[in-house]
């Protein structure tokens, strides 16, 4: 039985291309090299147009000696399909090929996929030896684009977890991947009209939920801390010395500051969408102004810590607490405004979006 596989497909720019897969994929690499194929920087093997007259039959014979089977895909090269799609999406998108020759590389990918649909299930249950990513170079959104397993020509597309929300594996807020047809124009329209708006709604909901959870945790810790200060005792009734009181306060402030960085990360984007005057609570405008000022102060503190050298701990605690306290006081106003504010929808593609081809790819996620 073959311990590795070679998948052949056709690229309009490169002609015959090959991808090696399987736990013993180095044997496939050897067979390809001995058959005259050349490997590029992303791990795809190309048969030079003016090579040594190698044929597929020659490759099959050589592969057999290295316990490798050869398969011919009935699809065009995934890099071509992804680049055609990226060219038709609104904005600036970059397509690149990913190679997961060893099954473990695919397993490493699973926690980073933010999906509650077919794509997420396929990555956990089906062998996906290669894929492509589509990255919005302005917004930072990164999508995964794969051939739909066990289907003739369809594709699946879903998203990687957004920056700052990487712990979102299994997150109920994650969007559902969608099936794309093999026609670039129709696929781009489905992605633009259906998937990207739902993705942006999901990101908005996830950011709001992260801030709500953080404020809930801080309030709970604040209540516990205040009760301890008022009683002069630990939760187990042990008396609290003056030194221990100071240490407990510092520990509370330090822990709270680390949690509060969630607001610094996610609130600015959500603020941009809040329109109190158009909401059922127009009087929230004043609270939102105070909260925005608190975030600006916290951002300045973070910037000083990161770029301006060490900020003494006592100073950092003194400067951070007013911002945190403002959010504990007025945070509910922000949350209700965020929950009723809708992300800006991207412009829809015209129904007659062209179905033209396109170009380019970055280094693969894994290729050895």
C-alpha positions as CSV (number, residue, x, y, z in Angstrom):
1,X,0.0,0.0,0.0
2,X,1.3,3.5,-0.9
3,X,2.5,5.5,2.1
4,X,2.4,8.8,0.3
5,X,0.4,10.3,-2.6
6,X,1.0,12.8,-5.4
7,X,-2.0,14.8,-6.6
8,X,-1.6,16.2,-10.1
9,X,-3.7,19.2,-11.4
10,X,-3.4,21.7,-14.1
11,X,-2.5,25.4,-13.7
12,X,-3.1,27.8,-16.5
13,X,0.2,29.6,-15.6
14,X,2.4,26.6,-14.8
15,X,0.9,23.6,-16.7
16,X,1.1,20.4,-14.7
17,X,1.6,20.9,-11.0
18,X,1.9,18.4,-8.2
19,X,1.3,18.3,-4.4
20,X,2.8,15.6,-2.2
21,X,0.8,14.3,0.8
22,X,0.8,11.5,3.4
23,X,2.8,10.7,6.5
24,X,5.7,9.5,4.2
25,X,5.5,12.6,1.9
26,X,9.3,12.9,1.7
27,X,9.2,9.8,-0.6
28,X,6.8,11.6,-2.9
29,X,9.2,14.6,-2.9
30,X,12.0,12.3,-4.0
31,X,9.9,10.8,-6.8
32,X,8.9,14.2,-8.1
33,X,12.5,15.5,-8.0
34,X,13.8,12.4,-9.8
35,X,11.1,12.8,-12.4
36,X,12.1,16.3,-13.3
37,X,9.6,18.3,-11.2
38,X,10.8,21.5,-9.5
39,X,9.5,22.7,-6.1
40,X,8.6,26.3,-5.5
41,X,8.7,28.3,-2.3
42,X,5.2,27.4,-1.2
43,X,5.7,23.6,-1.6
44,X,4.0,23.1,-5.0
45,X,5.9,21.0,-7.6
46,X,6.0,22.1,-11.2
47,X,6.9,20.3,-14.4
48,X,9.1,22.7,-16.4
49,X,7.6,23.4,-19.8
50,X,10.9,22.5,-21.4
51,X,11.9,19.7,-19.1
52,X,13.6,16.4,-19.9
53,X,10.5,14.9,-21.6
54,X,9.0,13.5,-18.4
55,X,5.5,12.0,-18.8
56,X,2.9,11.1,-16.2
57,X,3.7,7.4,-16.9
58,X,7.4,8.1,-16.0
59,X,6.3,9.7,-12.8
60,X,4.0,6.8,-11.9
61,X,6.8,4.3,-12.4
62,X,9.2,6.3,-10.3
63,X,6.6,6.9,-7.6
64,X,6.0,3.2,-7.2
65,X,9.6,2.7,-6.3
66,X,9.1,5.1,-3.5
67,X,5.9,3.6,-2.2
68,X,3.9,6.6,-3.6
69,X,0.7,6.6,-5.6
70,X,-0.2,9.2,-8.2
71,X,-3.7,10.7,-8.6
72,X,-5.0,13.2,-11.1
73,X,-7.5,15.8,-9.8
74,X,-10.6,16.6,-11.9
75,X,-10.3,20.2,-10.7
76,X,-8.1,23.0,-11.7
77,X,-5.2,24.0,-9.5
78,X,-6.6,25.5,-6.2
79,X,-4.2,28.4,-6.5
80,X,-5.8,29.5,-9.8
81,X,-9.3,29.1,-8.3
82,X,-8.5,31.2,-5.2
83,X,-6.7,33.9,-7.2
84,X,-9.7,34.2,-9.6
85,X,-12.0,34.6,-6.6
86,X,-9.7,37.2,-4.8
87,X,-9.5,39.3,-8.0
88,X,-13.3,39.7,-8.0
89,X,-13.9,40.5,-4.4
90,X,-14.4,44.2,-3.3
91,X,-11.4,45.7,-1.7
92,X,-7.8,44.4,-1.8
93,X,-7.6,40.6,-1.4
94,X,-4.5,38.4,-1.6
95,X,-4.7,34.7,-2.3
96,X,-2.0,32.1,-1.4
97,X,-1.7,28.4,-1.3
98,X,-1.4,26.3,1.9
99,X,0.1,22.8,1.9
100,X,-0.7,20.3,4.7
101,X,1.3,17.3,3.4
102,X,1.4,15.6,6.8
103,X,-2.0,15.0,8.5
104,X,-0.6,16.6,11.7
105,X,-0.3,20.0,9.9
106,X,-4.0,19.9,9.2
107,X,-4.7,19.0,12.8
108,X,-2.6,22.0,13.9
109,X,-4.8,24.2,11.7
110,X,-8.2,23.2,13.3
111,X,-8.0,25.4,16.5
112,X,-7.5,28.5,14.4
113,X,-10.6,28.1,12.3
114,X,-13.5,30.1,13.5
115,X,-16.5,28.2,12.1
116,X,-19.7,26.5,13.1
117,X,-20.4,25.0,9.7
118,X,-19.3,22.4,7.2
119,X,-15.7,23.7,6.8
120,X,-15.0,23.2,10.5
121,X,-16.4,19.7,10.4
122,X,-14.5,18.8,7.3
123,X,-11.2,19.8,8.8
124,X,-11.8,17.5,11.7
125,X,-13.1,14.5,9.8
126,X,-11.8,14.6,6.3
127,X,-8.3,14.7,4.8
128,X,-7.6,18.2,3.4
129,X,-4.0,18.1,2.0
130,X,-4.0,21.6,0.6
131,X,-6.1,24.8,0.7
132,X,-5.8,28.5,-0.1
133,X,-6.2,31.5,2.1
134,X,-7.9,34.8,1.0
135,X,-6.7,37.8,3.0
136,X,-8.2,41.2,3.0
137,X,-5.0,43.3,3.2
138,X,-6.9,46.4,4.5
139,X,-9.4,44.8,7.0
140,X,-7.2,41.9,8.0
141,X,-9.9,39.3,7.5
142,X,-8.4,35.9,6.5
143,X,-10.5,33.2,5.0
144,X,-9.8,29.5,4.3
145,X,-10.8,28.1,0.9
146,X,-10.9,24.4,0.3
147,X,-12.2,21.9,-2.2
148,X,-15.5,20.5,-0.8
149,X,-14.8,16.9,0.2
150,X,-16.6,14.2,-1.8
151,X,-18.2,16.7,-4.1
152,X,-17.3,17.1,-7.7
153,X,-16.6,20.8,-8.1
154,X,-17.9,22.9,-5.2
155,X,-15.7,24.7,-2.7
156,X,-16.0,25.6,1.0
157,X,-15.0,28.9,2.5
158,X,-14.8,29.9,6.2
159,X,-12.8,32.2,8.4
160,X,-9.8,32.1,10.7
161,X,-10.3,33.5,14.1
162,X,-10.0,37.3,14.1
163,X,-6.9,38.9,15.7
164,X,-7.4,39.2,19.4
165,X,-10.1,36.5,19.5
166,X,-7.9,33.5,18.7
167,X,-9.4,31.6,21.6
168,X,-12.6,31.3,19.6
169,X,-12.4,27.6,18.7
170,X,-15.9,26.1,19.3
171,X,-17.2,29.6,19.9
172,X,-21.0,29.8,19.5
173,X,-20.7,33.3,17.9
174,X,-18.6,31.9,15.0
175,X,-20.2,32.2,11.5
176,X,-21.2,29.3,9.3
177,X,-19.0,28.5,6.3
178,X,-20.7,28.5,3.0
179,X,-20.5,26.4,-0.2
180,X,-19.2,28.2,-3.3
181,X,-19.8,27.2,-6.9
182,X,-16.8,26.6,-9.2
183,X,-17.6,29.8,-11.2
184,X,-15.6,32.8,-9.9
185,X,-18.2,35.5,-10.5
186,X,-21.0,33.6,-8.7
187,X,-18.6,32.5,-6.0
188,X,-17.5,36.1,-5.4
189,X,-21.1,37.3,-5.2
190,X,-22.1,34.6,-2.7
191,X,-19.1,35.5,-0.6
192,X,-19.7,39.2,-0.7
193,X,-23.5,39.2,-0.3
194,X,-23.9,36.3,2.2
195,X,-20.7,35.3,4.0
196,X,-18.8,38.5,4.6
197,X,-21.8,40.3,6.2
198,X,-22.5,37.4,8.4
199,X,-18.8,37.2,9.3
200,X,-18.7,40.9,10.3
201,X,-21.9,40.5,12.4
202,X,-20.2,37.5,14.1
203,X,-17.1,39.5,14.9
204,X,-19.1,42.3,16.2
205,X,-21.1,40.0,18.5
206,X,-17.9,38.2,19.6
207,X,-16.2,41.5,20.5
208,X,-19.2,42.7,22.4
209,X,-19.5,39.3,24.3
210,X,-15.8,39.5,25.2
211,X,-16.2,42.9,26.7
212,X,-19.4,41.9,28.6
213,X,-17.6,38.8,30.0
214,X,-14.6,40.9,31.1
215,X,-16.8,43.5,32.8
216,X,-18.7,40.8,34.6
217,X,-15.5,39.2,35.9
218,X,-14.1,42.5,37.0
219,X,-17.3,43.4,38.8
220,X,-17.3,40.1,40.6
221,X,-13.7,40.5,41.7
222,X,-14.4,44.1,42.6
223,X,-17.3,43.1,44.9
224,X,-15.1,40.4,46.5
225,X,-12.3,42.9,47.0
226,X,-14.6,45.6,48.5
227,X,-16.2,43.1,50.9
228,X,-12.7,42.0,52.0
229,X,-11.6,45.6,52.6
230,X,-14.8,46.4,54.5
231,X,-14.5,43.3,56.7
232,X,-10.8,43.4,57.2
233,X,-10.7,39.6,56.7
234,X,-10.1,37.1,54.0
235,X,-13.0,35.1,52.6
236,X,-12.2,32.3,55.1
237,X,-12.5,34.9,58.0
238,X,-8.7,35.0,58.6
239,X,-7.8,38.6,59.8
240,X,-6.2,40.8,57.2
241,X,-3.0,42.6,58.2
242,X,-2.2,46.0,56.8
243,X,0.6,44.6,54.7
244,X,-1.7,41.9,53.4
245,X,-4.4,44.5,52.6
246,X,-1.9,46.4,50.5
247,X,-0.7,43.3,48.7
248,X,-4.3,42.2,48.0
249,X,-5.1,45.6,46.6
250,X,-2.1,45.6,44.3
251,X,-2.9,42.0,43.2
252,X,-6.5,43.1,42.4
253,X,-5.5,46.1,40.5
254,X,-2.8,44.2,38.5
255,X,-5.3,41.4,37.6
256,X,-8.0,43.9,36.7
257,X,-5.7,45.8,34.4
258,X,-4.7,42.7,32.5
259,X,-8.4,41.9,32.0
260,X,-9.2,45.5,31.0
261,X,-6.9,45.2,28.0
262,X,-9.8,43.4,26.3
263,X,-11.6,46.8,26.2
264,X,-8.5,48.5,24.8
265,X,-8.4,45.8,22.1
266,X,-12.0,45.6,21.0
267,X,-14.0,48.7,22.1
268,X,-12.6,51.2,19.5
269,X,-14.0,49.3,16.6
270,X,-17.4,48.9,18.3
271,X,-17.5,52.6,19.3
272,X,-17.3,53.5,15.6
273,X,-20.6,51.8,15.0
274,X,-22.5,53.2,18.0
275,X,-25.1,55.8,17.2
276,X,-26.9,56.7,20.4
277,X,-29.2,59.3,18.8
278,X,-30.6,56.6,16.5
279,X,-31.1,54.1,19.4
280,X,-33.8,53.7,22.0
281,X,-31.4,55.3,24.5
282,X,-30.2,58.6,23.1
283,X,-29.1,59.8,26.5
284,X,-26.3,57.2,26.4
285,X,-24.3,59.7,24.4
286,X,-22.7,61.3,27.5
287,X,-21.8,57.9,29.0
288,X,-20.2,56.8,25.7
289,X,-18.2,60.0,25.6
290,X,-16.8,59.2,29.1
291,X,-16.1,55.6,28.1
292,X,-14.3,56.7,24.9
293,X,-12.1,59.1,26.9
294,X,-11.3,56.3,29.3
295,X,-10.2,54.1,26.5
296,X,-8.0,56.8,25.0
297,X,-6.3,57.2,28.4
298,X,-5.8,53.5,28.7
299,X,-4.4,53.3,25.1
300,X,-1.9,56.1,26.0
301,X,-0.8,54.1,29.1
302,X,-0.4,50.9,27.0
303,X,1.6,52.9,24.4
304,X,3.8,54.3,27.1
305,X,4.4,50.9,28.6
306,X,5.2,49.3,25.3
307,X,7.2,52.0,23.6
308,X,8.3,54.5,26.2
309,X,10.1,52.2,28.7
310,X,8.9,50.9,32.1
311,X,6.1,52.7,33.9
312,X,6.5,52.3,37.7
313,X,3.8,49.9,39.0
314,X,2.4,52.4,41.4
315,X,2.0,55.0,38.7
316,X,0.5,52.4,36.3
317,X,-2.1,51.3,38.9
318,X,-3.0,55.0,39.7
319,X,-3.5,55.8,36.0
320,X,-5.3,52.6,35.1
321,X,-7.9,52.5,37.8
322,X,-10.0,55.7,36.8
323,X,-10.4,54.2,33.3
324,X,-11.5,50.8,34.7
325,X,-13.8,52.5,37.2
326,X,-15.5,54.5,34.4
327,X,-16.2,51.3,32.6
328,X,-17.6,49.6,35.7
329,X,-19.9,52.5,36.1
330,X,-21.0,53.1,32.5
331,X,-20.2,49.9,30.8
332,X,-23.8,48.7,30.5
333,X,-24.6,51.8,28.4
334,X,-21.9,50.8,26.0
335,X,-23.0,47.1,25.8
336,X,-26.6,48.0,25.0
337,X,-25.5,50.4,22.3
338,X,-23.1,47.9,20.8
339,X,-25.7,45.2,20.7
340,X,-28.1,47.3,18.6
341,X,-25.4,48.7,16.3
342,X,-25.0,46.8,13.0
343,X,-21.7,46.5,11.2
344,X,-21.3,48.4,8.0
345,X,-22.3,46.2,5.0
346,X,-19.8,45.9,2.2
347,X,-21.0,47.0,-1.2
348,X,-22.7,44.2,-3.1
349,X,-21.3,43.0,-6.3
350,X,-23.3,43.6,-9.5
351,X,-25.2,40.5,-10.6
352,X,-23.2,40.4,-13.8
353,X,-19.9,40.2,-12.0
354,X,-17.3,38.8,-14.5
355,X,-16.0,35.3,-14.2
356,X,-12.4,36.1,-15.2
357,X,-9.2,34.4,-14.0
358,X,-6.4,35.9,-12.0
359,X,-2.8,35.7,-10.3
360,X,-0.3,35.3,-7.1
361,X,0.4,33.4,-3.9
362,X,2.3,33.7,-0.6
363,X,4.3,31.1,1.3
364,X,2.3,28.0,2.5
365,X,1.2,27.5,6.0
366,X,3.2,24.3,6.2
367,X,5.6,23.0,3.5
368,X,8.8,21.1,4.2
